[in-house]
Amino acid sequence: MFLIVLLLLLCSTILITISAFSWRSHGQWKAFRLPQGDMGWPVLGETLPFLKPHPSTSIGDFMEQRTSKYGTIFLSNLLGKPTVVSTDAELNRFILQNDSRLFEPGWSRSIVEVLGKHSILFQVGDAHKKMRSINLNFVNNAKLKTPFLRDAYRIAAFVMSSWKNKSVVLGKYEATKLTFNMMAKNILSMEPGTPATENLRKEYEAFAKGVVSLPLNLPRTAYSKALKARAYILKVVWQCMEERLCRKKDREEEDAKDDLLQWTLENSNYSEEQIGDLILGTFFGGYNTTSKAIALAIYFLGGCPKAVEHLREEHVRIIQGKRQGGNSELSWDDYKQMEFTQCVINETLRLGNIVPYIQRKASTHIKFKGYDIPQGCYVMAVLPAVHLDPSLFEFPEQFNPWRWQSDYGMKKTKNFMAFGGGARLCPGAELGRMEMAVFLHHLVINFNWELAEPDLPMAFPSLDFPKGLPIKVRLLSNAQLAM
Ligand code: HEM
């Protein structure tokens, strides 16, 4: 009993101290014209209602209620920080386009702890440019056109060949098999499907669940599991590094691997910690987002037979063109012909909203639409609010890939923020699109599918299908079976 009282006293002292601090810093800004809003509870602020799960095809009650009460730019206290929240397309674009000039990364401490302080997301200036150039080199055009496209084609075919004798598969896991194995092979030269690769995949699942979660480092919380997974993943990376360095000493150069780890070891002067965070982050960015994008496409297309038909026509046409040429695997030219597929991808990312927000900190005093954003203030660009704005996308709740076909549709790309923008625009955007296109290629030419039981994409803690997206699959009588 005494211990409990002592613990409570300790907790309340910490709470009061921290909240006094955060309110004082908010008080410094009294001279400014801040957006309206509610700071919620001390310390917790409005974090709990903000993190409440909701369908990822909506902005959720929290954003809905605050926006209708205070407007598209409002003040809140989220993840331990007073934050200007933007559901405004113009301010979101302004934030993304002015990264490093007016804004710097402003991710919460809990996210920094999980991803590591050397992660590219937290680098600024030259350090950011240097790490970004490593990422850009990793996904350069030459690599996309050959090893990545070839691996995507073969792994997707392999994944779907296992569906032939199944009636129900979990779309979420099937998508991960492609994207995770792609990253494992090209980052650490780990072979698809081996026990070591599978173990790493499981750890990454725990890691992904905890990145955006309530930052409580208590037993069995998503956050503490993510921290444990981080430690495991780093151990694997550092073991690989050690093996490579030993091999170099033994001059076994003919065995040198052609992957991101090797390239970084040979072309950077990064420390062990920096390499660990770089590899961990690229892996995470590269598999987690794309697997969700593929699962979302399976889900949306399952509810839109007309789009499947249109997509199938496009892919059958490409295959027929190839038969005359002889080679059955997809080439980059084939990929570039997939125009409607790109519309499906845009629409999937718009409506599915994989990345719910981007956090930054004002590095100087900013005035926007009559509001002050003081130096040091945190800002949150809520991307789904733009994608689901009816004044920007007609009937935004509908899955309508055709909206991207018309000239009018193309003009809307400035309101398409799925890959972020500006100096931090996703370097893996084309790789992600290509993996989605190749997966859809095998899917539509070989299978019909429908949801085996109701499921839907939920936002927060991170985008997920609670039931794993169970789909009934049926092999087409005229399946192309390039598997
Ligand atoms: C559909 C798939 C993808 C989506 C929706 C997506 C989304 C995003 C977004 C929104 C950002 C900007 C974050 C910010 O501004 O703070 C970003 C950055 C990043 N993405 Fe992706 N991504 C995808 C695929 C990939 C792939 C395949 C890779 C693998 C190489 C990757 C690696 C990265 C990296 C390294 C960054 C940090 C860039 C920087 O800070 O300069 N992403 N991604």
Residues whose N, C-alpha, C, O or C-beta is under 5 A from the ligand:
A	BS01	HEM	I120 L121 R132 N135 T282 G285 G286 T289 T290 A293 I354 V355 I358 M417 A418 F419 G420 A423 R424 L425 C426 P427 G428 A429 L431 G432
